[in-house]
Amino acid sequence: MRTYLECIPCFVRQALDASRMVTSDPAIHERVVRETLRLVVEMPFDRSPPWMGQRIHKLLRDATGNPDPYREVKRQSNELALELYPTLKQRVRASADPFAAAVRMAIAGNVIDFGCRSSLDDDEVHDAIEDAMGSLFDEAAVSDLHQAVEGAHDILYLADNAGEIVFDRLLIEEMSYDRVTLVVRGSPVINDATREDAETAGLNSLVMVMDNGSDVPGTIPEFCSSSFRTRFKECDLVIAKGQGNYETLGGEDQDIFFLFKAKCPVIARDVGCDVGHNVVFRRTRNRDDTRSGFPTPQCIEQTDDNRYGVPGARLSPQEESE
């Protein structure tokens, strides 16, 4: 997915929010924002937003000398999710369709995303769970995912964020462990999950865990390790969590199920849903799209929902045609 003009305010907002969260020094805030603006001027718009996100957060780490600025946020997110886990697991087990319930839970966890927002309280996580569990959706979409999982011998599950990774455990527990490899980021970026978070979630005792060798807040294969690229190419099925993976893997020749909450108006428009909707999206090896799963009304042109950053302005006619 390319970068649009609507992405630029979000880059600046993310740079400022992140720098303020890490330090109270206004000189560093200004430096990070100014450098971000310089990068925006120079960036190729045919690159995905996570390509820029990688550069913004490297700026932040270099400016503060902190290799993991979101470490405390990740700890708190994991702690909250682990507190919720026993109750959520019980709800999945009690469901008439545990796999479908686990899919809903995994998508609910995608609300824990500090790339799209600078704060999140416990009530919002609880609301996301109830929204995902209570929403109407296309049962055929989750059945399609279930059948693909049952028929695959080598599944790569691409994790997204800390905290969310505990919700992912609920879905992974509905799969055959010996067929699943969990993939996390190679090093810290935003609140994305790393090996440490996988261990905190207890996933290293269930399935194989590997990192992708990259600090992109998504998955750009050319920036990943050769071992990841080989596994990605050879596996039967990819389950990719989060908007960052959707933005970066849309052009790959692979069978991919994208699971996420649409938190950005540009992405919501690309998928064909409203901001806030829970999404199951399949892209097969022949590059066919199956926008399926949760209800997907007409492509949005405008949204007043500002919970996830900049209000959604309609794309220009030129951008719509590109």
Beta strands, then each sheet from edge to edge (+ up, - down):
strand 1: 155-158
strand 2: 180-184
strand 3: 208-211
strand 4: 237-241
strand 5: 256-261
strand 6: 278-283
strand 7: 289-292
sheet 1: 3+ 2+ 1+ 4+ 5+ 6- 7+
end
